[in-house]
């Protein structure tokens, strides 16, 4: 529609050949019973007539902000970027804007960021929680703001949770290491008890050890840990790399650091030590040797969380549930 007149919802309905009510439901995110075909027709019609929703008028009339808050533990982690992209692909199509908040791995900052979102009167929150107990989020629960938890779990469940199959895939990886006759597996991680995702990944190997004969060790990385500290720990645990050992890094950035530590000290993979990691990105496909990784799907976690949050906003009622997004074990040549 190429003229000076601003397109209206009536124009969209006419081009899409649907009712004005149907278009109204679409632009307000109420498309739970709307077919994919109808949504696509309306979306295309909106582009064709160059229709723009008057959000300011909507906010005044309906007292909602069309703002969604996303709070992540570490905005520098690639997981956060992909999570955001997945959520944005769902929410931006129907007129929601995302406010991305970084808790910077701090429980205190996380609470301040959530409180800031509440002050902005967001319509919903997607939260990667720093705490594990539901009671710590009672201040948010009391506000009745639709909320979805991602990546980690809280106990007991009070909101929908979108998580990765951390335990199942870690168990498969452990079984692979045993098939390749590694008598020792070392887990490289930040502090295990800080979040449930790490706990599930570690527990899978710990449970595996109960029925199999191998040595399981844990090297926890601190903020102050240097590359030399990591190397000395590995050297001691492997008897100067004489014990055949597989190392499982619980996230991609730790794998990158570990590869740097080993490369700079001329430790050969997999001849002297085996490597594997739980990763968020496919960069490991570019390494030599090809690293064995568990590939999770942060973008799908983000889009699933966004869709679940929209359901919660429309229904005005939170149903506690757990949705698991499957990961994939990608076997390389590093073990």
C-alpha positions as MATLAB code, in Angstrom:
seq = 'XXXXXXXXXXXXXXXXXXXXXXXXXXXXXXXXXXXXXXXXXXXXXXXXXXXXXXXXXXXXXXXXXXXXXXXXXXXXXXXXXXXXXXXXXXXXXXXXXXXXXXXXXXXXXXXXXXXXXXXXXXXXXXXXXXXXXXXXXXXXXXXXXXXXXXXXXXXXXXXXXXXXXXXXXXXXXXXXXXXXXXXXXXXXXXXXXXXXXXXXXXXXXXXXXXXXXXXXXXXXXXXXXXXXXXXXXXXXXXXXXXXXXXXXXXXXXXXXXXXXXXXXXXXXXXXXXXXXXXXXXXXXXXXXXXXXXXXXXXXXXXXXXXXXXXXXXXXXXXXXXXXXXXXXXXXXXXX';
ca = [
       0.000    0.000    0.000;
       2.056    2.917   -1.330;
       0.274    6.122   -0.288;
       0.440    8.713    2.474;
      -2.437    7.215    4.408;
      -1.374    5.166    7.407;
      -2.447    1.543    7.082;
      -5.055    0.309    9.539;
      -6.040   -3.032   10.962;
      -8.951   -3.003    8.502;
      -6.467   -2.905    5.606;
      -4.606   -5.903    7.007;
      -7.840   -7.860    7.421;
      -8.918   -7.055    3.866;
      -5.601   -8.166    2.304;
      -5.352  -11.293    4.458;
      -9.050  -12.075    3.894;
      -9.710  -12.635    7.574;
     -11.817  -10.811   10.122;
     -10.690   -7.685   11.944;
     -11.051   -9.644   15.188;
      -8.609  -12.274   13.941;
      -6.023   -9.611   13.030;
      -6.519   -7.974   16.425;
      -5.861  -11.272   18.164;
      -2.718  -11.763   16.103;
      -1.176   -8.356   16.819;
      -1.939   -8.810   20.519;
      -0.294  -12.207   20.685;
      -3.525  -14.142   21.207;
      -3.033  -16.784   18.553;
      -3.197  -19.957   20.631;
      -6.024  -21.449   18.490;
      -4.966  -19.729   15.279;
      -3.613  -21.946   12.493;
      -0.095  -21.483   11.206;
      -1.493  -20.723    7.754;
      -3.678  -17.893    9.077;
      -0.758  -16.429   11.047;
       1.422  -16.477    7.947;
      -1.295  -14.767    5.880;
      -1.671  -11.990    8.461;
       2.086  -11.572    8.824;
       2.470  -11.202    5.059;
      -0.469   -8.795    4.864;
       1.086   -6.621    7.580;
       4.236   -6.369    5.475;
       2.305   -5.745    2.260;
       0.297   -2.820    3.636;
       3.167   -1.579    5.831;
       1.030   -1.718    8.972;
       2.552   -0.603   12.279;
       0.895   -1.244   15.619;
       0.368    1.844   17.783;
       1.882    0.389   20.944;
       1.518    3.598   22.917;
      -2.228    3.616   22.348;
      -2.414   -0.068   23.205;
      -0.568    0.443   26.460;
      -2.891    3.250   27.488;
      -5.983    1.275   26.556;
      -5.034   -2.161   27.816;
      -2.384   -1.300   30.443;
       0.217   -3.721   29.118;
       3.722   -2.856   28.018;
       4.538   -5.449   25.340;
       7.907   -5.710   27.058;
       9.479   -9.034   28.008;
      12.414   -9.227   30.403;
      15.135  -11.820   29.860;
      17.595  -12.269   32.726;
      20.717  -14.351   32.008;
      23.548  -15.363   34.323;
      26.372  -14.260   32.006;
      25.683  -12.143   28.955;
      29.174  -12.898   27.587;
      28.393  -16.609   27.368;
      27.442  -17.612   23.821;
      24.522  -19.575   25.284;
      22.907  -16.254   26.259;
      23.198  -14.829   22.735;
      21.545  -17.846   21.139;
      18.878  -18.007   23.853;
      18.062  -14.348   23.217;
      17.918  -14.899   19.442;
      15.523  -17.816   19.786;
      13.193  -15.856   22.059;
      13.379  -12.720   19.909;
      12.428  -14.610   16.747;
       9.152  -15.554   18.401;
       8.379  -12.372   20.307;
       9.379   -9.693   17.795;
       7.050  -11.148   15.158;
       4.048  -10.266   17.303;
       5.233   -6.881   18.547;
       6.965   -7.686   21.830;
      10.299   -6.118   22.706;
      12.924   -7.848   24.852;
      14.863   -6.165   27.623;
      18.018   -8.220   28.195;
      19.408   -8.131   31.736;
      22.702   -9.584   32.962;
      22.974  -10.883   36.533;
      26.736  -11.319   36.036;
      26.672  -14.539   38.103;
      25.567  -12.554   41.158;
      22.465  -13.413   43.172;
      22.235   -9.851   44.477;
      22.466   -8.320   41.005;
      19.930  -10.825   39.704;
      17.377   -9.659   42.268;
      18.043   -6.016   41.407;
      17.581   -6.737   37.700;
      14.287   -8.531   38.323;
      13.074   -5.665   40.505;
      13.978   -3.228   37.732;
      11.918   -5.253   35.252;
       8.979   -5.200   37.650;
       9.282   -1.408   37.852;
       9.088   -1.301   34.053;
       5.873   -3.356   34.269;
       7.026   -6.035   31.838;
       4.386   -8.473   30.642;
       6.578  -11.483   31.412;
      10.051  -12.681   32.403;
      12.348  -15.407   31.061;
      14.832  -16.219   33.812;
      18.066  -18.209   33.932;
      18.118  -18.462   37.727;
      21.108  -17.962   39.973;
      19.364  -19.615   42.931;
      17.959  -23.114   43.280;
      15.179  -22.648   45.847;
      11.723  -21.377   44.893;
      11.438  -19.550   48.194;
      14.189  -17.187   47.025;
      11.882  -16.029   44.221;
       8.818  -15.496   46.401;
       9.140  -11.735   45.833;
       8.620  -12.350   42.096;
       5.898  -14.948   42.570;
       3.845  -12.484   44.629;
       3.759  -10.050   41.687;
       1.901  -12.583   39.499;
       4.112  -11.737   36.537;
       4.169  -14.609   33.999;
       7.582  -16.263   34.315;
       9.436  -19.084   32.581;
      12.660  -20.641   33.889;
      15.372  -21.675   31.401;
      18.516  -23.818   31.493;
      18.452  -24.487   35.243;
      15.845  -25.746   37.683;
      14.448  -24.445   40.945;
      12.913  -26.538   43.702;
      10.024  -27.009   43.962;
       8.745  -26.157   40.486;
       6.511  -23.094   40.542;
       6.794  -21.969   36.907;
       7.314  -23.703   33.558;
      10.955  -24.768   33.111;
      12.702  -25.253   29.748;
      15.869  -27.300   30.242;
      18.436  -29.426   28.413;
      18.693  -33.204   28.886;
      21.925  -32.702   30.847;
      21.869  -36.020   32.697;
      20.935  -38.286   29.797;
      23.513  -36.917   27.341;
      26.273  -36.827   29.948;
      25.568  -40.473   30.724;
      25.895  -41.349   27.025;
      29.210  -39.518   26.891;
      30.458  -41.359   29.973;
      29.472  -44.699   28.453;
      31.391  -43.791   25.295;
      34.491  -43.015   27.345;
      34.210  -46.386   29.079;
      33.804  -48.171   25.723;
      37.057  -46.535   24.694;
      38.621  -47.994   27.853;
      39.465  -44.844   29.765;
      40.284  -45.904   33.353;
      39.965  -42.297   34.528;
      37.548  -39.469   33.756;
      38.183  -35.943   35.023;
      35.414  -33.344   35.048;
      36.472  -29.730   34.550;
      33.912  -27.238   35.820;
      33.194  -24.058   37.652;
      31.757  -24.635   41.119;
      29.397  -27.600   40.751;
      26.868  -26.673   43.417;
      26.138  -23.239   41.909;
      23.547  -24.491   39.409;
      21.506  -27.566   38.654;
      22.727  -27.994   35.059;
      26.280  -28.674   36.253;
      24.967  -30.899   39.031;
      23.004  -33.056   36.570;
      26.018  -33.396   34.262;
      28.262  -34.424   37.137;
      25.681  -36.760   38.683;
      25.424  -38.739   35.439;
      29.104  -39.703   35.683;
      28.898  -40.219   39.423;
      25.986  -42.647   38.992;
      27.843  -44.404   36.168;
      30.767  -45.005   38.485;
      28.540  -46.979   40.872;
      28.173  -49.765   38.290;
      31.519  -49.518   36.497;
      35.141  -49.596   37.523;
      36.828  -46.292   36.716;
      38.242  -43.350   38.625;
      36.165  -40.155   38.592;
      37.781  -36.855   39.534;
      36.625  -33.238   39.685;
      38.676  -30.115   39.023;
      36.729  -26.978   39.948;
      37.855  -23.751   38.303;
      37.777  -20.594   40.402;
      37.780  -16.990   39.205;
      41.372  -16.768   40.404;
      42.531  -20.013   38.738;
      45.367  -19.452   36.265;
      46.287  -21.608   33.283;
      49.261  -22.858   35.289;
      46.919  -23.865   38.124;
      44.791  -25.894   35.715;
      47.816  -27.563   34.137;
      49.341  -28.499   37.494;
      46.029  -30.053   38.597;
      45.824  -32.092   35.378;
      49.452  -33.126   35.643;
      48.995  -34.331   39.217;
      45.725  -36.180   38.539;
      47.145  -37.996   35.512;
      50.593  -38.778   36.967;
      52.202  -36.466   34.429;
      49.787  -37.730   31.726;
      50.834  -41.346   32.136;
      47.336  -42.455   33.215;
      45.001  -42.726   30.236;
      42.469  -39.984   31.048;
      39.409  -38.423   29.413;
      38.556  -34.853   30.424;
      34.937  -33.658   30.295;
      34.602  -29.843   30.273;
      31.101  -28.917   31.397;
      30.785  -25.914   29.077;
      32.304  -24.631   25.847;
      34.374  -21.719   27.221;
      36.134  -24.134   29.587;
      36.952  -26.402   26.640;
      38.497  -23.442   24.795;
      40.617  -22.619   27.806;
      41.599  -26.246   28.310;
      42.688  -26.567   24.676;
      44.840  -23.469   25.059;
      46.438  -24.844   28.220;
      47.272  -28.171   26.574;
      48.406  -26.719   23.233;
      50.781  -24.223   24.837;
      52.365  -27.067   26.822;
      52.539  -29.440   23.846;
      50.148  -32.044   25.256;
      48.758  -34.103   22.385;
      45.039  -34.880   21.989;
      43.985  -37.698   22.036;
      47.394  -39.392   22.317;
      48.134  -38.104   25.823;
      44.692  -37.057   26.985;
      41.126  -37.338   25.661;
      38.783  -34.322   25.456;
      35.025  -33.805   25.364;
      32.685  -30.982   26.328;
      29.120  -29.833   26.779;
      28.958  -27.052   24.213;
      26.581  -24.299   23.043;
      28.016  -23.654   19.606;
      29.358  -25.651   16.679;
      32.832  -24.061   16.678;
      34.281  -27.405   17.868;
      33.651  -28.725   14.333;
      36.521  -26.497   13.181;
      39.103  -27.942   15.561;
      41.761  -30.538   14.907;
      41.230  -33.139   16.066;
      37.452  -32.872   15.874;
      36.246  -32.524   19.469;
      33.587  -34.871   20.831;
      30.821  -32.620   22.147;
      27.299  -32.658   23.493;
      25.551  -30.036   21.388;
      22.658  -28.373   23.156;
      20.286  -25.999   21.380;
      20.039  -22.638   23.182;
      18.082  -21.062   20.314;
      15.386  -23.733   20.581;
      15.347  -23.312   24.359;
      14.778  -19.583   23.830;
      11.981  -20.004   21.287;
      10.299  -22.710   23.390;
      10.468  -20.464   26.449;
       8.996  -17.541   24.505;
       6.081  -19.600   23.235;
       5.446  -20.966   26.717;
       5.531  -17.458   28.157;
       2.999  -16.257   25.587;
       0.673  -19.090   26.586;
       1.059  -18.065   30.205;
       0.353  -14.407   29.406;
      -2.790  -15.313   27.475;
      -4.088  -17.731   30.083;
      -3.079  -15.543   33.075;
      -2.169  -18.669   35.020;
       1.184  -20.396   35.556;
       1.270  -24.171   35.240;
       4.454  -25.648   36.717;
       5.964  -28.089   34.235;
       9.296  -29.197   32.793;
       9.965  -29.219   29.052;
      13.195  -30.919   27.983;
      14.976  -29.827   24.818;
      17.070  -32.702   23.484;
      20.807  -32.419   22.908;
      22.963  -34.424   20.509;
      26.191  -36.307   21.180;
      28.602  -35.462   18.360;
      31.442  -37.975   18.311;
      34.768  -36.618   17.069;
      38.367  -37.806   17.218;
      39.381  -36.291   20.551;
      38.803  -39.435   22.640;
];
